[in-house]
Amino acid sequence: MSYDCFNLDELAEQLGRDRREIEKLANRGRLPGRKVGGEWQFHQAEITHWLEREMREFTDRELAHVEQRQCSDQVDSEVPVSSLLQVETVQIPLNARTKRSVLESLVEVAGRTWQIWEPATVLQAVQEREELMSTAFDNGVAIPHPRNPLPESIGQPVLAFGRTLSGIPFGSPNQGLTDLFFLILCRDSRTHLHVLARLGRLLQLTGFVDSLRKAESAQIAHGIICAADESIGKG
């Protein structure tokens, strides 16, 4: 398997899906790919973007499978979120009232790690990703990130979290307001998908989102996130 492309069998293995299901999705245009010499080829970047969209509707079991398939040596596989999140990269409250100021503030918070080498480039990439499609969910949570990895703009992968004083319009599907934000910055797609899948599982935990809204400090919010992450890792 090449680094950039999958054939039909390789993609089915990566996604944990039946080969016939993958072929049917591709034939119907629901999966990005193209035929070369009569054989399907799927580019890694396009599949990553497709998977990001699809993961919104995944069950915990399906998200766990993504974690296993995308397991990265850049994070602790048992607690991928906790291994990237620091108390210093949690901000409560996040003093922002617009979508742009939220992204600016999150990049600034992530920069406390000294791993953001080119903050202007990172901010622009995150903004461009939001312009293509909002990363906001219906539950008041958003997970902004660049469309593609930024290995030349960041050092180690970074995760930042912030909660605004009140909800702001961020483009959620139901047009609701958003007040909880997780910024993911990674050097490669595998690490990005690994962390994104675990965050998706955290958001499905009963009471997790409500607990974050009640957290009175960065220390408390950090503890809530890490405890939830650990509970899944031990599950």
C-alpha positions as a printed NumPy array, in Angstrom:
array([[  0.   ,   0.   ,   0.   ],
       [  1.37 ,   3.418,  -0.916],
       [  1.406,   6.229,   1.598],
       [ -1.013,   8.359,  -0.427],
       [ -3.45 ,   5.911,  -2.017],
       [ -5.591,   2.886,  -1.165],
       [ -7.091,   0.307,  -3.465],
       [-10.522,  -1.182,  -2.726],
       [ -9.277,  -3.974,  -0.475],
       [ -6.877,  -1.723,   1.444],
       [ -9.556,   0.863,   2.101],
       [-12.036,  -1.771,   3.251],
       [ -9.446,  -3.005,   5.734],
       [ -8.654,   0.506,   6.945],
       [-12.309,   1.325,   7.533],
       [-13.293,  -2.09 ,   8.854],
       [-16.043,  -2.36 ,   6.246],
       [-17.013,  -5.09 ,   3.82 ],
       [-15.334,  -4.677,   0.426],
       [-18.704,  -4.844,  -1.333],
       [-20.058,  -2.023,   0.828],
       [-17.079,   0.192,  -0.022],
       [-17.441,  -0.557,  -3.727],
       [-21.158,   0.242,  -3.603],
       [-20.499,   3.592,  -1.898],
       [-17.856,   4.447,  -4.49 ],
       [-20.092,   3.474,  -7.419],
       [-22.867,   5.669,  -6.041],
       [-20.52 ,   8.632,  -5.642],
       [-20.867,   8.656,  -1.875],
       [-17.187,   7.881,  -1.354],
       [-14.442,   9.964,  -3.026],
       [-12.431,   7.865,  -5.444],
       [-11.632,   7.332,  -9.101],
       [-11.068,   4.387, -11.403],
       [ -7.631,   3.946, -12.938],
       [ -7.313,   1.101, -15.4  ],
       [-10.666,  -0.232, -14.234],
       [ -9.601,  -0.347, -10.571],
       [-10.716,   1.964,  -7.797],
       [ -8.131,   4.246,  -6.218],
       [ -8.746,   6.354,  -3.128],
       [ -6.47 ,   9.189,  -2.058],
       [ -5.646,   9.414,   1.616],
       [ -6.426,  13.119,   1.993],
       [ -9.847,  12.747,   0.376],
       [-10.695,   9.74 ,   2.526],
       [ -9.606,  11.636,   5.642],
       [-11.956,  14.517,   4.789],
       [-14.79 ,  12.095,   4.017],
       [-14.201,  10.209,   7.247],
       [-14.281,  13.44 ,   9.265],
       [-17.786,  14.134,   7.98 ],
       [-19.031,  10.58 ,   8.415],
       [-17.707,  10.242,  11.962],
       [-20.311,  12.71 ,  13.191],
       [-22.886,   9.917,  12.895],
       [-20.692,   7.007,  14.061],
       [-21.557,   4.897,  17.071],
       [-19.061,   4.408,  19.885],
       [-18.139,   1.025,  18.412],
       [-17.474,   2.532,  14.984],
       [-15.394,   5.337,  16.49 ],
       [-13.42 ,   2.79 ,  18.502],
       [-12.63 ,   0.979,  15.26 ],
       [-11.314,   4.201,  13.715],
       [ -9.084,   4.618,  16.764],
       [ -7.68 ,   1.131,  16.342],
       [ -7.057,   1.538,  12.621],
       [ -5.552,   5.006,  12.947],
       [ -3.55 ,   4.316,  16.105],
       [ -0.68 ,   6.813,  16.193],
       [  2.646,   6.712,  17.986],
       [  2.329,  10.482,  18.51 ],
       [ -0.147,   9.927,  21.364],
       [ -0.787,   7.444,  24.164],
       [ -3.25 ,   4.991,  22.623],
       [ -4.989,   4.424,  25.966],
       [ -5.55 ,   8.13 ,  26.617],
       [ -4.924,   9.988,  23.34 ],
       [ -6.774,  13.125,  24.42 ],
       [ -5.169,  13.361,  27.859],
       [ -1.716,  12.84 ,  26.4  ],
       [ -2.085,  16.05 ,  24.363],
       [ -4.182,  18.226,  26.645],
       [ -2.474,  20.229,  29.39 ],
       [ -3.976,  22.448,  32.051],
       [ -2.158,  25.308,  30.296],
       [ -4.048,  24.58 ,  27.066],
       [ -7.445,  24.846,  28.751],
       [ -9.036,  28.281,  29.009],
       [-12.162,  29.018,  31.082],
       [-13.596,  31.39 ,  30.242],
       [-12.457,  31.839,  26.665],
       [-12.873,  35.554,  26.128],
       [-14.314,  35.561,  22.622],
       [-17.64 ,  36.622,  21.168],
       [-17.271,  35.853,  17.476],
       [-16.199,  32.854,  15.448],
       [-12.988,  34.534,  14.37 ],
       [-12.064,  35.616,  17.892],
       [-12.711,  32.081,  19.169],
       [-10.238,  30.67 ,  16.649],
       [ -7.694,  33.39 ,  17.384],
       [ -7.976,  32.746,  21.122],
       [ -7.698,  28.972,  20.748],
       [ -4.532,  29.25 ,  18.653],
       [ -3.113,  31.597,  21.281],
       [ -3.969,  29.121,  24.057],
       [ -2.391,  26.257,  22.085],
       [  0.696,  28.427,  21.635],
       [  1.405,  28.252,  25.365],
       [  3.046,  24.899,  24.627],
       [  5.666,  26.601,  22.407],
       [  4.827,  23.983,  19.774],
       [  3.091,  26.431,  17.419],
       [  5.921,  27.597,  15.195],
       [  3.832,  29.59 ,  12.717],
       [  0.669,  30.805,  14.5  ],
       [ -0.485,  32.964,  11.579],
       [ -0.296,  29.978,   9.22 ],
       [ -2.127,  27.764,  11.707],
       [ -4.889,  30.321,  12.238],
       [ -5.37 ,  30.802,   8.509],
       [ -5.596,  27.032,   7.961],
       [ -8.19 ,  26.631,  10.721],
       [-10.244,  29.535,   9.377],
       [-10.162,  28.136,   5.84 ],
       [-11.378,  24.773,   7.151],
       [-14.31 ,  26.47 ,   8.882],
       [-15.213,  28.324,   5.689],
       [-15.527,  25.005,   3.843],
       [-17.769,  23.436,   6.499],
       [-18.307,  24.263,  10.141],
       [-16.892,  21.852,  12.706],
       [-19.763,  22.614,  15.11 ],
       [-22.058,  19.859,  16.367],
       [-25.693,  20.156,  17.424],
       [-24.792,  19.839,  21.119],
       [-22.968,  23.169,  21.377],
       [-19.506,  21.677,  20.796],
       [-17.116,  22.462,  17.941],
       [-13.809,  20.806,  17.045],
       [-11.91 ,  23.251,  14.81 ],
       [ -8.797,  22.015,  13.019],
       [ -6.879,  22.561,   9.769],
       [ -8.116,  20.736,   6.666],
       [ -4.696,  19.159,   6.21 ],
       [ -1.835,  18.429,   8.66 ],
       [  0.712,  21.184,   9.262],
       [  4.049,  19.421,   9.879],
       [  6.054,  22.549,   9.05 ],
       [  4.017,  24.87 ,  11.284],
       [  3.803,  22.909,  14.525],
       [  6.161,  20.788,  16.589],
       [  4.398,  18.157,  18.668],
       [  0.621,  17.675,  18.277],
       [ -1.441,  19.984,  20.482],
       [ -4.983,  19.924,  21.849],
       [ -6.598,  23.03 ,  23.34 ],
       [ -9.997,  23.466,  24.965],
       [-11.979,  26.577,  25.762],
       [-15.471,  27.506,  26.933],
       [-16.952,  30.887,  26.119],
       [-19.098,  32.796,  28.601],
       [-22.112,  32.338,  26.349],
       [-22.904,  30.5  ,  23.154],
       [-22.04 ,  32.085,  19.811],
       [-23.118,  31.328,  16.219],
       [-20.541,  28.89 ,  14.875],
       [-22.419,  27.154,  12.066],
       [-23.927,  24.115,  13.789],
       [-26.331,  22.037,  11.634],
       [-29.338,  23.046,  13.754],
       [-28.245,  26.708,  13.815],
       [-27.816,  26.487,  17.581],
       [-25.161,  28.31 ,  19.581],
       [-21.746,  26.882,  20.46 ],
       [-19.799,  27.39 ,  23.68 ],
       [-17.399,  24.434,  23.968],
       [-14.386,  24.287,  21.651],
       [-11.643,  21.686,  21.135],
       [ -8.802,  22.718,  18.799],
       [ -6.851,  19.807,  17.278],
       [ -3.444,  20.502,  15.717],
       [ -1.5  ,  17.498,  14.406],
       [  1.434,  16.814,  12.119],
       [ -0.199,  13.871,  10.306],
       [ -3.658,  12.571,   9.38 ],
       [ -3.351,   9.35 ,  11.394],
       [ -2.857,  11.211,  14.669],
       [ -5.612,  13.669,  13.785],
       [ -8.173,  10.93 ,  13.131],
       [ -7.109,   9.02 ,  16.237],
       [ -7.69 ,  12.052,  18.483],
       [-10.859,  13.089,  16.635],
       [-12.367,   9.623,  17.078],
       [-11.631,   9.616,  20.806],
       [-13.142,  13.082,  21.203],
       [-16.226,  11.817,  19.415],
       [-16.497,   9.003,  21.943],
       [-16.076,  11.42 ,  24.851],
       [-18.914,  13.581,  23.536],
       [-21.215,  10.554,  23.586],
       [-20.62 ,   9.883,  27.281],
       [-23.644,  10.679,  29.437],
       [-23.156,  13.919,  31.343],
       [-19.767,  14.765,  29.822],
       [-20.818,  17.919,  27.969],
       [-22.943,  19.131,  30.885],
       [-20.028,  18.654,  33.274],
       [-17.773,  20.778,  31.084],
       [-20.351,  23.554,  31.069],
       [-20.399,  23.538,  34.87 ],
       [-16.612,  23.465,  35.306],
       [-15.529,  26.594,  37.148],
       [-11.835,  26.499,  36.247],
       [ -9.323,  25.175,  33.754],
       [ -8.087,  22.674,  36.343],
       [-11.572,  21.244,  36.868],
       [-12.319,  21.035,  33.143],
       [ -8.962,  19.378,  32.503],
       [ -9.717,  16.816,  35.195],
       [-13.154,  16.059,  33.719],
       [-11.717,  15.509,  30.251],
       [ -8.831,  13.361,  31.452],
       [-11.063,  11.22 ,  33.709],
       [-13.473,  10.574,  30.829],
       [-10.601,   9.745,  28.504],
       [ -9.173,   7.297,  31.026],
       [-12.566,   5.653,  31.567],
       [-12.781,   4.848,  27.847],
       [ -9.172,   3.643,  27.778],
       [ -9.937,   1.151,  30.533],
       [-13.23 ,   0.11 ,  28.973]])
